[in-house]
Amino acid sequence: MRLSNSNEKEKFSNVWVLAELLSGKIQPVTFELIGAARSLADARKSQVWVVVMAHGIGDQAQGLIAYGADKVIVVDDARLYGFVDEIEARVMVRLIDKYKPEILLGAATARGRALIPRIAGMTNCGLTADCTGLDIDADSGDLLQTRPAFGGNIMATIRCSTHRPQMATVRPRVMKALEPDMSRTGEIIRENVEEADAAKIKRIIEVFHTDEATVNLGDARIIISGGRGVKGPEGFELLRKFAAKVGGAVGASRAAVDAGWIPYAHQVGQTGQTVQTKVYIACGISGQIQHLVGMQSCETIIAIDKNSDTPMMQIADIAVVGDLFEIIPEIIDNL
């Protein structure tokens, strides 16, 4: 909501995280967001609250306290089965009006991208999507939200001084979760879905996952990723053999996906998955900023390319100059 004057800021406090759930289970990105929220809240000497909306939550809320939450709002209702964004948005607007959080963080996932813009619109607040960095002005409480802009060619830091709560989404594996502390204590608050919240225009008939949805690059310790230099689907077959040898997964640049050489589920980068794997091997990827923001936090980056001057070769820990179609088969033969 828009603030009529700076004194109204004092009505808003605490950093909220909207928990990400899949098939009723809290997802790891929630713990990552709590880690980021903890840092922001500590700077403001405030608290971290987590909102969990689903059916059959059970005792999962207690685990959120161990990861850094001070309070957890639980909304457990059969009408929240699956994902009903109309109902969840109305519940969130009501909770925001009641408790007045200063900041709301959510995951930049399919669920978050459907729900949080709706909440932002209903509360007349701004939203910065797909943030790669979050900081805070400890005095004013303004959230400093960094994300790629102008096609990924620059990094912009955005602040919203005249509206509260401030809202931002962050991709999985961009932030780091804190180590759980099972001795932490906190408060669990039970809220209900009210009749005014429950009107909806759609009904969940069935929830199922496609084969592509099971490609989770974030769980891989090694990723073999291909770009335009792989030259086609046959090149990705070579990468799959390489990945099978080292127990890794296959990733791709947007150029390779757009060319139809490999499904979107393998895409790494600003419009794909963000990864923080131990080893990332980039094969024939030039390294546009849109791709780099999705993998630059990997522990070890190895690049294979004929051109030694590409951005990827420049940031790599190990840069191998040469023909990937000669180098990779030789590596495979020697494993």
C-alpha positions in Angstrom: 0.0 0.0 0.0 1.2 3.5 -0.7 2.5 5.5 2.2 1.1 9.0 2.6 4.1 10.1 4.7 7.3 8.7 6.1 5.8 8.3 9.5 3.6 5.5 8.2 6.7 3.4 7.7 6.8 2.9 11.5 3.6 0.8 11.3 5.4 -1.9 9.3 8.0 -4.2 10.7 9.5 -7.7 10.3 10.6 -9.7 7.2 8.1 -12.3 5.9 8.9 -15.3 3.8 6.1 -17.0 1.8 6.9 -20.8 2.1 7.2 -22.7 -1.2 5.5 -26.0 -1.2 5.3 -28.8 -3.7 2.9 -31.7 -3.2 2.4 -30.5 0.4 6.1 -30.5 1.3 8.1 -27.4 2.1 10.8 -26.9 -0.5 14.5 -26.1 0.1 14.2 -22.6 -1.4 12.1 -21.7 1.7 15.1 -22.3 3.9 17.3 -20.3 1.6 14.8 -17.4 1.7 14.7 -17.6 5.5 18.5 -17.3 5.5 18.3 -14.1 3.5 15.4 -12.8 5.6 17.4 -13.4 8.8 20.2 -11.2 7.6 17.7 -8.4 6.6 15.8 -8.7 9.9 18.9 -8.6 12.0 20.0 -5.4 10.3 16.6 -3.9 11.2 16.5 -5.5 14.7 13.2 -7.2 13.7 11.9 -10.7 13.3 11.5 -13.3 10.6 8.0 -14.6 10.0 7.2 -17.4 7.6 3.7 -18.0 6.1 2.8 -21.6 5.2 -0.5 -22.2 3.3 -1.5 -25.7 2.3 -3.5 -28.7 3.4 -2.0 -31.3 5.7 1.1 -29.3 6.8 1.6 -31.4 9.9 4.7 -30.7 12.0 6.7 -29.1 9.1 6.3 -25.6 10.7 8.5 -26.4 13.6 11.4 -27.1 11.2 11.2 -23.5 9.9 12.0 -22.2 13.3 15.2 -24.3 13.4 16.3 -22.6 10.1 15.9 -19.1 11.5 12.2 -18.2 11.7 10.9 -16.4 14.8 7.2 -16.9 14.1 5.4 -19.2 11.6 1.8 -18.4 10.5 0.1 -21.7 9.5 -3.0 -21.7 7.3 -4.0 -25.3 6.9 -7.3 -25.9 5.1 -8.7 -28.5 2.7 -9.6 -25.7 0.2 -5.9 -25.1 -0.3 -5.2 -28.6 -1.7 -2.9 -28.3 -4.7 -2.4 -24.7 -5.4 -5.3 -22.2 -5.5 -3.7 -18.8 -6.1 -7.0 -16.9 -5.8 -7.6 -18.1 -2.3 -4.0 -17.8 -1.1 -3.7 -14.3 -2.4 -6.8 -13.2 -0.5 -5.5 -14.8 2.7 -2.2 -13.1 2.3 -3.8 -9.7 1.7 -5.8 -10.1 4.9 -2.7 -11.2 6.9 -0.7 -8.3 5.5 -3.4 -5.9 6.6 -3.5 -7.5 10.1 0.2 -7.8 10.8 1.8 -5.2 8.5 5.1 -6.8 7.4 7.8 -4.5 6.1 9.1 -7.0 3.6 7.7 -10.1 1.8 10.1 -12.5 0.1 8.9 -15.4 -2.1 10.4 -17.9 -4.5 10.8 -17.1 -8.2 9.1 -20.4 -9.2 6.0 -21.3 -11.1 4.0 -21.0 -7.9 5.6 -17.8 -6.7 5.3 -16.2 -10.1 1.6 -16.9 -10.1 0.9 -15.8 -6.5 3.1 -12.9 -5.5 2.3 -10.6 -8.4 -1.3 -11.1 -7.6 -0.6 -10.1 -4.0 1.4 -7.1 -5.1 -1.4 -5.9 -7.3 -4.1 -6.4 -4.7 -2.1 -4.4 -2.1 -1.0 -1.7 -4.6 2.7 -2.5 -3.9 5.7 -3.0 -6.2 7.4 -6.2 -6.9 11.0 -6.9 -8.0 11.2 -10.3 -9.6 14.1 -12.7 -10.0 16.5 -10.9 -7.6 20.1 -12.0 -7.5 20.9 -10.0 -4.4 19.2 -8.5 -1.4 20.4 -5.9 1.1 18.7 -3.2 3.2 19.1 0.4 4.3 19.1 -0.2 8.0 17.9 3.3 8.8 15.1 3.7 6.3 14.1 0.1 6.0 14.3 0.3 2.2 15.0 -3.1 0.6 17.8 -2.9 -1.9 16.8 -5.4 -4.6 19.4 -6.3 -7.3 18.5 -8.0 -10.5 19.6 -8.1 -14.2 18.0 -5.4 -16.4 18.0 -4.4 -20.0 18.3 -7.9 -21.3 20.8 -8.8 -18.6 23.4 -6.3 -19.8 23.4 -4.4 -16.5 22.6 -5.1 -12.9 20.1 -2.7 -11.4 19.5 -2.1 -7.7 15.8 -1.2 -7.0 14.3 0.4 -3.9 10.7 1.2 -3.2 10.6 3.9 -0.5 6.9 4.9 -0.8 5.1 1.5 -0.5 4.9 -1.2 2.2 5.3 -4.1 2.3 8.2 -4.3 -0.2 8.1 -7.5 -2.2 10.8 -9.5 -4.0 11.1 -12.9 -5.5 14.4 -14.9 -5.6 15.3 -18.0 -7.5 16.1 -21.3 -5.9 19.8 -21.8 -5.0 20.6 -18.0 -5.2 20.6 -17.5 -1.4 22.1 -19.9 1.2 20.2 -21.5 4.0 21.5 -21.3 7.5 22.5 -24.4 9.4 19.5 -25.6 11.3 19.6 -25.0 15.1 17.2 -27.5 16.7 17.4 -25.6 20.0 15.8 -22.5 18.6 12.4 -21.6 19.9 9.6 -19.6 18.2 5.9 -19.2 18.0 3.4 -20.9 15.7 0.3 -18.8 14.9 -2.8 -20.5 13.5 -4.9 -18.6 11.0 -8.0 -19.7 9.0 -9.3 -19.4 5.5 -12.4 -17.2 5.9 -15.5 -17.5 3.7 -14.6 -14.3 2.0 -11.3 -15.8 1.0 -12.7 -19.0 -0.4 -14.4 -17.8 -3.6 -12.5 -19.2 -6.6 -12.9 -19.6 -10.4 -11.0 -22.9 -10.8 -10.9 -26.3 -9.1 -7.9 -28.6 -8.9 -8.8 -31.9 -10.4 -5.5 -33.6 -10.4 -1.8 -32.8 -9.8 0.8 -34.7 -11.8 4.4 -34.1 -12.8 5.8 -34.4 -16.4 9.1 -36.1 -17.1 10.7 -32.8 -17.7 9.6 -31.5 -14.3 11.8 -34.2 -12.7 15.0 -32.7 -14.2 16.5 -31.0 -11.0 19.9 -29.7 -11.9 20.1 -28.3 -8.4 20.7 -31.7 -6.9 23.6 -32.6 -9.2 27.2 -32.4 -7.9 28.5 -32.1 -11.5 26.8 -30.5 -14.5 28.0 -30.9 -18.1 26.4 -27.9 -19.9 26.3 -27.3 -23.6 25.7 -24.2 -25.7 25.7 -23.1 -29.3 29.2 -24.7 -29.8 27.7 -28.2 -29.3 26.2 -27.7 -32.8 23.0 -29.8 -32.4 21.2 -32.7 -30.7 24.0 -35.1 -31.6 26.4 -32.9 -29.6 24.2 -33.3 -26.5 24.4 -37.0 -26.9 28.1 -36.7 -26.4 27.5 -34.6 -23.3 25.1 -37.2 -22.0 27.8 -39.9 -22.3 30.2 -37.6 -20.5 27.7 -36.9 -17.7 26.9 -40.6 -17.3 30.7 -41.4 -16.9 31.1 -38.8 -14.1 27.7 -39.2 -12.5 26.5 -35.7 -13.5 23.6 -34.1 -15.1 23.2 -32.3 -18.5 22.5 -28.6 -18.6 22.2 -26.1 -21.5 22.3 -22.5 -22.5 19.2 -20.7 -23.7 20.6 -20.7 -27.3 20.7 -24.5 -27.3 17.2 -24.7 -25.9 15.8 -22.1 -28.3 17.4 -24.1 -31.2 15.3 -27.1 -30.1 18.4 -29.3 -29.3 17.4 -30.1 -25.7 14.3 -29.5 -23.6 13.8 -26.3 -21.6 14.0 -28.3 -18.3 17.8 -28.4 -18.8 18.2 -24.6 -19.2 20.6 -22.8 -16.9 20.5 -19.0 -16.5 18.3 -16.1 -16.0 15.3 -17.7 -17.7 16.2 -21.2 -16.6 17.5 -22.9 -13.4 20.0 -21.4 -11.0 22.7 -23.9 -9.9 25.4 -24.0 -7.2 26.9 -27.3 -8.0 30.5 -28.4 -7.1 31.7 -28.7 -10.7 30.2 -26.9 -13.7 31.7 -27.8 -17.1 30.6 -25.4 -19.9 31.1 -26.8 -23.3 30.8 -24.4 -26.2 29.0 -21.7 -24.1 30.2 -18.1 -24.8 28.9 -16.9 -21.4 26.3 -14.2 -21.9 25.4 -12.5 -18.6 22.0 -14.2 -18.7 23.7 -17.5 -18.4 26.4 -16.5 -16.0 23.9 -15.3 -13.4 22.5 -18.8 -13.2 25.8 -20.6 -12.6 28.5 -18.2 -11.4 28.3 -19.4 -7.8 29.4 -23.0 -8.7 32.5 -24.0 -6.7 34.6 -25.0 -9.8 33.9 -23.8 -13.3 35.6 -25.5 -16.2 35.1 -24.1 -19.7 35.9 -25.9 -23.1 35.9 -23.7 -26.2 37.9 -22.9 -29.3 37.7 -19.2 -28.5 39.8 -18.2 -25.5 38.3 -14.7 -25.3 34.7 -15.5 -24.4 33.2 -14.3 -21.0 32.9 -17.9 -19.9 36.5 -18.7 -20.6 37.5 -15.5 -18.7 35.6 -16.4 -15.5 36.5 -20.1 -15.6 38.7 -21.6 -12.9 40.0 -23.9 -15.6 39.8 -22.9 -19.3 40.5 -25.5 -21.9 41.1 -24.1 -25.4 40.3 -26.6 -28.2 37.7 -28.6 -30.0 35.2 -30.0 -27.6 34.4 -32.9 -30.0 38.1 -34.0 -29.7 38.6 -33.2 -26.0 35.5 -34.8 -24.5 35.9 -38.2 -26.2 39.5 -38.3 -25.0 38.3 -37.5 -21.4 35.7 -40.2 -21.6 38.2 -42.8 -22.9 40.5 -42.0 -20.0 37.9 -42.2 -17.2 
